Amino acid sequence: MSFREEHELHGRRKGRNIGVGLTLAAFIVIVFGLTVVKVTRGDFEPPRGQQVEGN
Amino acid sequence: MSDATINTTVNQPEAGFGDYVALLKPRVMSLVVFTAAVGLLAAPVAVHPFIAFCAILFIAIGAGASGALNMWWDADIDRVMKRTARRPVPAGKVTAQEALALGATLSVMAVVMLWLATNWVAAAILAFTIFFYAVVYTMWLKRWTPQNIVIGGASGAFPPMIGWAVATGGVSVESVLMFALIFMWTPPHFWSLALFMNSDYQKAGVPMLTVTHGRRVTRNHIFCYTLLLAALAIGAGFTAIGGPIYLAVAVVLNAMFVLGAWRIWRRDEACADADGFATEKKFFRLSLLYLFAHFGAILAEAALRPWGLGGW
């Protein structure tokens, strides 16, 4: 248990760190969500014509 | 962390998270979010809800980033004006360099992410919007010509076009009409603000029309632009974005708007000073309702279309 009083500056830094952390977490969720949506819709599959040429 | 760290940094600006959010001009972002969402939802192509959400988010971040770049460049005049003196940079909470770094980083991120999430047309219009607001308006027009907000208003008018491009992958008459609506609305909106905030612009040396040509000329301009806006807004009611709901809203609100502009036009300065610019302030508030109602009506027409009710 700490007996030292927290400086107001530390409170502000803590708030900023939490904010940045949550923003980064949200960004990861968004990129993951976009990937899931695009993969399930088949956005990353090559067009049919290309597939035939490839084979 | 040691006490020494506290003592060495306490006199330097130490921003909280909210100060960085304030750099993104959240109130302007709300207008961008709304108009971009209307552009996206009014388009005849359905977009996956999660992609639509992400697209609106990236458009909002792009708009916010251009706001941060604006605060970086305009820190000197923001410090002088009462209306902007409490912004994070002039208030000493965030350094101008931090605003530049945040604005530049978020600009690139928003454009790239919008491209990856949707298509290059939407991303290209967003990139152009950021460039237009941060460079053409903020760095060039704002301190150079009294037509600053007329031309610069284009940057605020692009979001519905971006929303439309997210859905359709292109530009069409409908999206250009939505652009034109905001573009023509901007001058009367900002000039009415300038009428009662004139001293701010004068102190900062910003060549607003009220500063360079006086309030009388500004009143004339407000009335002229409002008449042109009314013709455009009501005319749009007979196009693909319009319908009975839109037309009803447009007729009522444009009648009120033209009446407000006429009241502003016929007033002299003694009259305005006497009541503390009450008519001008009322017109400014009405202009906010005006834009939200028009875009709300466009959205209503699009939402009712699947049931055969919206549009003509």
Interface residues (C-beta under 8 A of the other chain):
Chain A: H7 L9 H10 R12 R13 G15 R16 I18 G19 V20 I30 G33 L34 V37 R41
Chain B: M1 I6 T9 V10 E14 A15 G16 F17 G18 Y20 H48 F50 I51 C54 L57 L116 A117
